[in-house]
Structure formats: structure tokens, C-alpha cells
Amino acid sequence: MPTQRPGQPLFSIIMPVYNAQGTLAAAAASVLGQSVRSLELLLVDDGSADGSLAIARQLAAGDARVRVFAQQNGGICAARNRALAAARGLYLGFCDDDDLYLPGALAAAAALLETGGADVARTGYELVREAPGGRLAALPHPPGVRCALDPRPDGAAYLNFLRQSGPQFVWNAWYRRDFAGALRFDGRCRSGLEDFVYNAAVYAAGPRAVYDPVPTIRHIESAASTSRAKPAAVQDRVQALPVWAAAEYAAAAARSAPAERPRVWAARQAEIVTFLMHQLRDAAVPKPRRAAAWAALRAALAPYRNPAPALDFLRVAGQNKKKAAALALYALGVPDLYTHLPNKEDRL
């Protein structure tokens, strides 16, 4: 296992910055104020049109651990890749410009990475969404239970790890740089999915991973957040479905023996299907564009046909009634009926 060299920061925290003058200072302070002082904060201004770059430079002037990069607008993938190429830390972390690291986040991450020599550590998170009127509302989500994943192919262990650790974002994960630092975000993911594609590539490489549900970050979905489901963003995500499907299939193939691969791939297909179903519903995408999106999904999945029933929804959904209903509607060819199911987020 690598050790920290003299003068090397323990963590490189990568923060893309775009028109974030109202949130950047607080986000940066939540990183710089961690009890783990050995870090560098890489701020990549992605062609902001407000005062974000000036704020970033002020932060660098006040703290030598801050490094600032400026580029023409190229999107979050290009910004993160710029920082990945410059990162020097033993471990990598990601924080959005409107998120907040909770106290003790990096200490918890370091403990997870150093116990058992993990290549990847995932943690719990607080999810907050801006409701109409500007009110911030917590979005409860299953925290999962602590678990680990070995490098050897084991489809059941892989699916359990993904199920316990939840959606595979990068902002609640930390990576050993000499393991994942050469990977890059796929620029074809212009408005989301880039985290899922990146993490699928990480898993395909066979990491030793650990998950602990302790919350380390507060992820805030503001009204302007790129993570919100809006028609234009959903259209971009539909176009990126082939990229995501290819990455998930490669990871499923790498993480499972041939006999268990059909089940693993069926489960990952189910995640892609239910993700798209939620996106189309939440963004209120009109019916013609929903039909086009489902056609695009079928085309994205077509190269990876499963010898087992591709969407055995009773098996992959488990006790999740909402997921089972979504997959049943998809399998029956009437996915649009999902829009009529109750949605607890509508009550925020």
C-alpha cells in the first residue's frame, strides 16, 4: 500500500465551480475547516459569468492549501478532469460548489481508507432539496448498513455493496489516487450520469471498497442545481444512456462469474430503467419525448442482451414495492403509467 510522502497532502478535494458566488465560500470553508489539515482544495472555475473566480482567488490568497484553475466553460466533466490531472494527494475526494462537508468527514474517510487498505470508501450523506418558495427540505433515504467489497469477482457481494451504499455519486466517496486517479469523467455526460459512469469504471477495475452509513456531506439540490430533473437536462441524460449502459455492463462482467452475470446485469438494467422512469416523471417530460426516451433506452440496452429474463422485476426489486411497480410497468410496455403513482417528494 502507498504511504504519504513528505510534503504530500493526504487528500486532494476537487471542486468544480460555475456561477457559485453565493455558495462557494461556504462550500470551501466546510472543506478547509476539517480536522484533517493535510489537504489541497482544487477549485476549477468553469467559465463562470459571476464573481466566482474572484472569490476562488481570494480563498487561495488566504490559504496556501487552495489551488485555483480557470478554463473556458466545458462542463463538470472537463472541470473535474482538469483537477484530476493536477491532483497530488494520496486520496481523492469531490465536493460540489454548493455542498457542505460535515465536521469530521475527512477523518472518517481516512479511517475507512486506511483500515484494511481500501481503494474506495463510500459514506452516507444528508440530502436536502430546495422546495418551492426557497424552503430547504430534507429528503430521507435508506442509509444501508456497513459492508465491504473484495477485488475478486462475486456478483452477490457486488450487488449487495451497491444496494447498501445507494446511488453511486462521487461526492460521498473517496478514492486512492494511485488506484483511480488515471480514470477520467466522460464528457459525453453533459448534464448528469457522469458520476455513475465514473464509478462503474472504478468497480470494473476491481477495487477493495468499504461503505459506512455515517453521513459526511450535505448535498443540496437547489432550484438551479444541475442534478435536478428538468426537461433539457433529462434530454441530455437520455443521449448519454449508451455510455452508462456500456459502463455498467463492463462492471457487471468484471465483478461476476459467468454463471451469475445474467442476474447481476438484470439488476443493473433495473437501476437504469427506474432512473429514467423517475427522471421523465419528475421533469414532466411530454408524451412524445417520453416515447423517444424509452426507444433510446431500448437501443442503449440492445447490445447487451441477457440470456436470462432481462428484467425479472420480482427478483431484482426485492421488497421495494415502488421499484417492483416501476419495473412491472416497463416489462408490460406501459411505463408512462408510473406518472400516476404517488410521489412523496411532491409533498415537500
Helices and strands as residue ranges (DSSP letters): E 11-17, H 24-32, E 39-46, H 52-62, E 66-71, H 76-86, E 91-94, E 100-101, H 105-114, E 120-130, E 136-138, E 147-149, H 155-165, E 173-176, H 177-180, H 194-204, E 209-221, H 231-239, H 241-255, H 261-282, H 287-301, G 302-304, H 313-316, H 321-331, G 335-340, G 344-347
